[in-house]
Amino acid sequence: MHASPPYRWQRCQALLYPHALLLTWLSPGGGRGIVALDLLNCTSVQSAPSPTHPIARDDVGTIAARQQSNEPSSMPLVEMLVPFHMMYADGVERLAAESFLERQKWENRIWCVIFSSLSLSASYVIQGGC
């Protein structure tokens, strides 16, 4: 989910780069949508409750999934989404996979990028201080 209200889930392709997660999709009206999520400023990656879990009832991602699931000829997003959050100092980006294994792989890959960028920053500071 990367827009202003009303929020909608958008199926996309994701590519992980050393400093960004690039999301691309085909827009309904034609053309291609592209969003790059900054990994250098991402502070955490966290699993989120499934939209079917009672604790997620008031989450904006769950609300959007319910609304989209009720649309004619739509996919049952409430049962499909396995959400996770990328946390930033100024907010959260909501993403989802279609299986628990897929979510775990994405979370691990993103953490690896975050940790490697932290290591590079730390080594730069140490070198700069010598």
C-alpha positions in Angstrom: 0.0 0.0 0.0 1.7 3.2 -1.1 -0.9 5.9 -1.8 -3.4 8.2 -0.1 -6.8 7.0 1.0 -8.8 5.1 0.0 -6.1 2.6 0.3 -5.9 -0.4 -2.1 -3.7 -3.4 -2.4 -1.8 -3.6 -5.7 -0.2 -6.8 -7.0 3.3 -6.0 -8.1 6.7 -7.4 -9.0 9.5 -6.6 -6.6 13.2 -6.3 -7.2 15.7 -6.0 -4.3 18.6 -3.7 -4.8 21.4 -2.8 -2.3 19.7 0.5 -1.4 16.0 0.1 -2.4 13.1 -2.3 -2.9 11.7 -1.5 -6.4 8.0 -2.3 -6.9 6.5 -2.2 -10.4 3.0 -2.9 -11.6 0.7 -2.4 -14.6 -1.7 0.5 -14.0 -5.4 -0.2 -14.6 -5.6 2.7 -17.0 -2.5 1.7 -18.8 1.1 2.4 -18.2 3.4 1.2 -15.4 3.5 2.2 -11.8 6.9 2.3 -10.0 7.8 2.9 -6.4 11.2 2.6 -4.8 11.2 2.0 -1.1 14.4 3.3 0.6 16.3 0.6 2.5 18.9 2.8 4.0 16.3 4.6 6.1 14.3 1.5 6.9 14.6 0.9 10.7 12.8 -2.5 10.9 11.0 -5.2 9.0 8.1 -6.9 10.9 5.6 -9.6 10.3 2.1 -8.3 10.7 -1.1 -10.3 11.6 -3.1 -11.8 8.8 -6.3 -9.8 7.9 -8.3 -12.8 9.3 -6.7 -12.4 12.7 -9.0 -10.4 15.2 -6.1 -8.2 16.3 -5.8 -6.8 12.7 -9.5 -5.9 12.4 -8.9 -2.1 12.5 -5.6 -2.1 10.5 -5.9 0.0 7.3 -4.4 -2.9 5.3 -7.1 -5.2 6.6 -9.9 -2.7 5.9 -8.6 -2.2 2.3 -8.4 -6.0 1.8 -12.0 -6.4 3.0 -13.3 -3.7 0.8 -11.4 -5.1 -2.3 -12.5 -8.6 -1.5 -16.2 -7.5 -1.7 -15.8 -6.0 -5.2 -17.2 -8.0 -8.1 -14.7 -10.4 -9.7 -12.0 -9.6 -7.1 -9.6 -12.0 -5.4 -10.2 -13.0 -1.8 -7.5 -10.8 -0.4 -8.5 -11.3 3.2 -7.6 -15.0 3.0 -4.6 -14.5 0.6 -2.5 -11.8 2.1 0.4 -12.5 4.5 1.4 -9.0 5.5 4.6 -7.5 6.7 5.7 -3.9 7.5 8.7 -1.9 6.6 9.2 0.6 9.4 10.6 4.1 9.0 11.1 7.0 11.4 8.2 8.8 9.8 5.8 5.9 9.2 5.2 2.4 7.8 5.0 0.8 4.4 2.6 -2.1 4.3 3.5 -5.0 2.0 2.3 -8.6 1.7 3.3 -11.9 0.3 1.0 -14.8 -0.7 2.5 -17.4 1.7 4.2 -17.5 5.0 7.4 -18.9 3.4 7.4 -16.1 0.8 7.0 -13.5 3.5 9.8 -15.0 5.5 12.1 -14.9 2.5 11.4 -11.2 1.7 11.8 -10.2 5.4 15.1 -12.0 5.6 16.4 -10.5 2.3 15.4 -7.0 3.4 17.1 -7.5 6.8 20.3 -8.7 5.1 20.4 -5.5 3.0 19.7 -3.3 6.1 22.4 -5.0 8.1 25.0 -4.8 5.3 24.3 -1.1 4.9 24.7 -0.7 8.7 28.0 -2.5 8.5 29.2 -0.3 5.7 28.3 2.8 7.7 30.0 1.5 10.8 33.2 0.7 8.9 33.2 4.1 7.2 32.9 5.8 10.6 35.7 3.7 12.0 38.0 4.4 9.0 37.1 8.1 9.1 38.0 8.3 12.8 41.5 6.9 12.4 
